Amino acid sequence: MNRPESNLTPEIKSEAIDRLFDLSGLRVFIPGGYGAIGEVTAVAMARRGAIVAIAGRNPERADALAERLRTDGANAFSFALDARHPAEIADVTQRTAEAMGGIDVLVNCVGIQREQALLDVTEEAFDEIYAINLKSAMFLGQAVARAQIAQGIGGRHIHLLSVRAQLALRGRGYSAYCATKGGLAMLVKQHAMELAPYNITVNGVAPTFIRSERIRHHLEREGFRDFILERNPLGRIGEPLEVVGQIVVFAAPAGSYMTGQIVYVDGGVTASQ
């Protein structure tokens, strides 16, 4: 049997290793980019050299964060976006691509929760959560994919999920939230398969409770903070900065061979249930 004369193992180049987490010049679109995780994502992307566009239903907050990034020397844009409406998603995505000269990375931080016990769930609340948590992800992915396919250079999609994509929560009214986050986990996988031929990767980052104003009402409920800490193997609430590291990995060269994956940033919660 003839053996190949050349070594199949590729040469490990120091320059490639140095670029593993380099985001320089990447054009990053962050819908929902001014919440706790969205904000740290925008700041991290900008500080690592990316061009950033922040969009959301509160244009004042988006404008303020973009101005902060520009003051720090970054190239940043902001847009008003109500992600409940696919036509508006398509329009804002197009305007974002025009402003940045294209879109390399989507980081979808759009999401809400309206807690209602099963017997009290209203159609209005369920439809709103579905429209914002799941339907918007579908059409953000579609709009950005269209732009990226036209560019012809591949791209990355990163969606923010939750451990509720995998785990229900006893004693709480999470029917709509869990259903939409579970649906989003499958949407990530399906989009990954359909976009792989275009060298576009699609992944998800799924945190548990992360310290922010958004969970203040949970932490202030008698006994609930202790419940959270007792079931978390690391025994503490996570920080937004601990989530953004995985987002950077998916966006950077380090994440080029990962697609269709959900990474749980949860202190070990999903490993222990």
Number of C-alpha atoms within 10 A of each C-alpha: 3 4 5 7 6 6 7 7 6 6 7 8 8 8 8 12 12 9 13 14 18 20 22 15 14 22 27 29 29 25 32 24 28 26 21 18 23 22 22 19 26 27 21 18 25 27 16 16 17 23 25 30 28 28 30 23 16 14 17 13 18 26 21 13 21 28 17 14 20 15 11 12 12 20 19 25 21 25 21 18 21 21 26 21 14 19 13 16 23 19 12 21 26 17 14 24 19 12 15 19 12 21 27 26 27 23 29 24 25 27 22 14 18 15 16 17 14 12 7 9 16 12 8 9 15 19 13 17 21 22 20 19 28 25 21 22 26 16 19 26 23 18 19 26 24 14 20 22 16 11 14 11 11 20 26 27 28 27 25 25 30 25 23 20 21 15 14 16 11 7 7 11 19 20 18 24 25 21 19 23 25 20 17 23 24 15 22 25 18 13 21 22 15 12 21 15 11 14 18 24 29 30 26 27 22 21 24 21 21 20 17 14 11 14 11 11 10 14 18 10 10 9 10 13 16 14 11 17 13 12 15 22 14 13 14 18 18 19 15 20 16 15 22 22 15 19 24 21 17 27 27 20 16 16 18 16 9 14 24 19 18 23 16 22 22 23 19 15 19 16 10 9 8
